[in-house]
Amino acid sequence: MKELIKITANLVIIFVAAGLVMASVFAKTAPIVKIKKEQEETQARKKMMPDADNIIEAGKWEPYGKKGKYFEGKKGEEIIGYLISTYGKGYSSYINILVSVGKDMKVKGIGILGHGETPGLGDEIEQDYFKKRFEAKSLEQLEVVKVEGTDKIQAISGATISSRAVTSGVRESVKLLKEKYSGVTK
């Protein structure tokens, strides 16, 4: 019985020590990770809207319970477009998407900021050939189809769920921007 108590006490001490080490490492690295993520997001916004002199946060929203933001891109005092970070529910993860929209509410481009989709299938959403399918699409055209030659978004073969997730995220973000900014002149 004494041996069992001794083993249990040793295990508790080891687990507590390991927990304290992990908490210490997390406390030191969490701010660094947050700063790095913010820098990457800022660079992605500048890349998605290179003509803008200033990209200003205009609001927040919560697609799928995740935190997203939308931005106004300005050149001088004139709004030249909008950016919005959004999510789509993919096959094996939530897909973090950045969408660039013109004043005409047509998609100028998309960027995939993060995902955990299946390598070799779902991760094809990161490829330029797929992202280019969204360019110049209006809200009505943001629908996944499995056939070629339409004005809608053609699904990636073998990754229809991932294709739908990205398209759904883009559609919902364009819909939100359209509700916020259509007919509004600033």
C-alpha positions as a Python dict, from the first residue, in 0.01 Angstrom:
ca = {
    (1, 'M'): (0, 0, 0),
    (2, 'K'): (286, 238, 84),
    (3, 'E'): (441, 165, -255),
    (4, 'L'): (116, 257, -434),
    (5, 'I'): (93, 589, -247),
    (6, 'K'): (458, 665, -330),
    (7, 'I'): (404, 595, -702),
    (8, 'T'): (86, 804, -705),
    (9, 'A'): (260, 1094, -530),
    (10, 'N'): (550, 1081, -777),
    (11, 'L'): (310, 1081, -1073),
    (12, 'V'): (117, 1378, -932),
    (13, 'I'): (441, 1572, -883),
    (14, 'I'): (552, 1493, -1240),
    (15, 'F'): (215, 1593, -1388),
    (16, 'V'): (201, 1918, -1188),
    (17, 'A'): (558, 2006, -1290),
    (18, 'A'): (484, 1929, -1656),
    (19, 'G'): (168, 2140, -1638),
    (20, 'L'): (360, 2432, -1491),
    (21, 'V'): (627, 2408, -1762),
    (22, 'M'): (362, 2397, -2035),
    (23, 'A'): (176, 2694, -1883),
    (24, 'S'): (500, 2891, -1862),
    (25, 'V'): (587, 2820, -2226),
    (26, 'F'): (235, 2913, -2336),
    (27, 'A'): (245, 3239, -2137),
    (28, 'K'): (572, 3338, -2306),
    (29, 'T'): (480, 3233, -2661),
    (30, 'A'): (111, 3334, -2682),
    (31, 'P'): (179, 3707, -2726),
    (32, 'I'): (444, 3633, -2988),
    (33, 'V'): (206, 3407, -3181),
    (34, 'K'): (-70, 3671, -3164),
    (35, 'I'): (161, 3946, -3298),
    (36, 'K'): (285, 3719, -3578),
    (37, 'K'): (-72, 3628, -3677),
    (38, 'E'): (-174, 3995, -3686),
    (39, 'Q'): (129, 4076, -3904),
    (40, 'E'): (42, 3794, -4146),
    (41, 'E'): (-320, 3912, -4168),
    (42, 'T'): (-210, 4272, -4233),
    (43, 'Q'): (24, 4155, -4511),
    (44, 'A'): (-255, 3942, -4661),
    (45, 'R'): (-491, 4243, -4664),
    (46, 'K'): (-229, 4460, -4836),
    (47, 'K'): (-168, 4185, -5092),
    (48, 'M'): (-541, 4147, -5161),
    (49, 'M'): (-592, 4523, -5204),
    (50, 'P'): (-261, 4669, -5326),
    (51, 'D'): (-417, 4992, -5463),
    (52, 'A'): (-544, 5098, -5121),
    (53, 'D'): (-347, 5360, -4930),
    (54, 'N'): (-530, 5274, -4613),
    (55, 'I'): (-727, 4969, -4500),
    (56, 'I'): (-953, 5052, -4208),
    (57, 'E'): (-1145, 4806, -3993),
    (58, 'A'): (-1516, 4882, -4037),
    (59, 'G'): (-1678, 4613, -3827),
    (60, 'K'): (-1688, 4262, -3686),
    (61, 'W'): (-1907, 3961, -3748),
    (62, 'E'): (-1921, 3595, -3646),
    (63, 'P'): (-1952, 3340, -3927),
    (64, 'Y'): (-1993, 2990, -3776),
    (65, 'G'): (-1928, 3140, -3433),
    (66, 'K'): (-1574, 3238, -3537),
    (67, 'K'): (-1450, 3595, -3517),
    (68, 'G'): (-1430, 3778, -3849),
    (69, 'K'): (-1375, 4140, -3947),
    (70, 'Y'): (-1451, 4356, -4246),
    (71, 'F'): (-1251, 4647, -4378),
    (72, 'E'): (-1283, 4943, -4611),
    (73, 'G'): (-999, 4995, -4856),
    (74, 'K'): (-940, 5363, -4928),
    (75, 'K'): (-730, 5553, -5176),
    (76, 'G'): (-717, 5902, -5038),
    (77, 'E'): (-1068, 5962, -4905),
    (78, 'E'): (-1243, 5742, -5161),
    (79, 'I'): (-1347, 5384, -5082),
    (80, 'I'): (-1212, 5159, -5358),
    (81, 'G'): (-1324, 4824, -5218),
    (82, 'Y'): (-1381, 4603, -4920),
    (83, 'L'): (-1205, 4315, -4748),
    (84, 'I'): (-1368, 4064, -4519),
    (85, 'S'): (-1232, 3771, -4323),
    (86, 'T'): (-1469, 3479, -4304),
    (87, 'Y'): (-1493, 3105, -4251),
    (88, 'G'): (-1642, 2806, -4426),
    (89, 'K'): (-1717, 2466, -4269),
    (90, 'G'): (-1500, 2223, -4467),
    (91, 'Y'): (-1461, 1846, -4462),
    (92, 'S'): (-1218, 1832, -4171),
    (93, 'S'): (-1180, 2192, -4053),
    (94, 'Y'): (-1304, 2545, -4064),
    (95, 'I'): (-1145, 2724, -4358),
    (96, 'N'): (-1030, 3080, -4287),
    (97, 'I'): (-1082, 3294, -4598),
    (98, 'L'): (-1001, 3654, -4687),
    (99, 'V'): (-1224, 3803, -4956),
    (100, 'S'): (-1162, 4119, -5158),
    (101, 'V'): (-1471, 4286, -5304),
    (102, 'G'): (-1497, 4587, -5535),
    (103, 'K'): (-1742, 4874, -5496),
    (104, 'D'): (-1963, 4691, -5748),
    (105, 'M'): (-1989, 4405, -5494),
    (106, 'K'): (-1810, 4161, -5724),
    (107, 'V'): (-1531, 3945, -5588),
    (108, 'K'): (-1187, 4072, -5683),
    (109, 'G'): (-1006, 3778, -5526),
    (110, 'I'): (-983, 3540, -5234),
    (111, 'G'): (-705, 3415, -5013),
    (112, 'I'): (-697, 3109, -4789),
    (113, 'L'): (-552, 3211, -4452),
    (114, 'G'): (-574, 2871, -4285),
    (115, 'H'): (-735, 2529, -4297),
    (116, 'G'): (-691, 2164, -4203),
    (117, 'E'): (-837, 2001, -4513),
    (118, 'T'): (-717, 1669, -4652),
    (119, 'P'): (-374, 1691, -4819),
    (120, 'G'): (-394, 1615, -5191),
    (121, 'L'): (-771, 1674, -5208),
    (122, 'G'): (-923, 1948, -4996),
    (123, 'D'): (-603, 2145, -4977),
    (124, 'E'): (-643, 2218, -5349),
    (125, 'I'): (-848, 2517, -5233),
    (126, 'E'): (-514, 2696, -5188),
    (127, 'Q'): (-421, 2663, -5554),
    (128, 'D'): (-445, 2964, -5783),
    (129, 'Y'): (-658, 2781, -6041),
    (130, 'F'): (-932, 2738, -5780),
    (131, 'K'): (-904, 3086, -5629),
    (132, 'K'): (-925, 3245, -5977),
    (133, 'R'): (-1271, 3088, -6021),
    (134, 'F'): (-1407, 3351, -5782),
    (135, 'E'): (-1276, 3657, -5963),
    (136, 'A'): (-1544, 3895, -6096),
    (137, 'K'): (-1826, 3681, -5955),
    (138, 'S'): (-2139, 3845, -5819),
    (139, 'L'): (-2343, 3715, -5526),
    (140, 'E'): (-2577, 3527, -5761),
    (141, 'Q'): (-2285, 3341, -5923),
    (142, 'L'): (-2137, 3216, -5595),
    (143, 'E'): (-2274, 2863, -5616),
    (144, 'V'): (-2083, 2536, -5656),
    (145, 'V'): (-2152, 2320, -5960),
    (146, 'K'): (-1991, 1996, -6074),
    (147, 'V'): (-2000, 2074, -6446),
    (148, 'E'): (-1763, 2284, -6653),
    (149, 'G'): (-1851, 2583, -6862),
    (150, 'T'): (-2090, 2771, -6634),
    (151, 'D'): (-2061, 3112, -6477),
    (152, 'K'): (-2076, 2952, -6130),
    (153, 'I'): (-1792, 2803, -5922),
    (154, 'Q'): (-1676, 2463, -6048),
    (155, 'A'): (-1608, 2218, -5763),
    (156, 'I'): (-1268, 2057, -5723),
    (157, 'S'): (-1297, 1691, -5823),
    (158, 'G'): (-1283, 1481, -5504),
    (159, 'A'): (-1313, 1786, -5281),
    (160, 'T'): (-1668, 1905, -5329),
    (161, 'I'): (-1721, 1969, -4956),
    (162, 'S'): (-1412, 2191, -4936),
    (163, 'S'): (-1518, 2370, -5255),
    (164, 'R'): (-1865, 2430, -5111),
    (165, 'A'): (-1719, 2551, -4781),
    (166, 'V'): (-1506, 2816, -4950),
    (167, 'T'): (-1790, 2920, -5181),
    (168, 'S'): (-2036, 2939, -4892),
    (169, 'G'): (-1795, 3150, -4687),
    (170, 'V'): (-1736, 3385, -4980),
    (171, 'R'): (-2109, 3407, -5058),
    (172, 'E'): (-2202, 3490, -4697),
    (173, 'S'): (-1931, 3755, -4674),
    (174, 'V'): (-2037, 3921, -5002),
    (175, 'K'): (-2397, 3909, -4881),
    (176, 'L'): (-2300, 4087, -4557),
    (177, 'L'): (-2101, 4353, -4742),
    (178, 'K'): (-2384, 4405, -4987),
    (179, 'E'): (-2628, 4457, -4700),
    (180, 'K'): (-2391, 4702, -4528),
    (181, 'Y'): (-2274, 4903, -4829),
    (182, 'S'): (-2511, 4877, -5124),
    (183, 'G'): (-2643, 5218, -5209),
    (184, 'V'): (-2427, 5380, -4944),
    (185, 'T'): (-2186, 5644, -5066),
    (186, 'K'): (-1913, 5772, -4840),
}
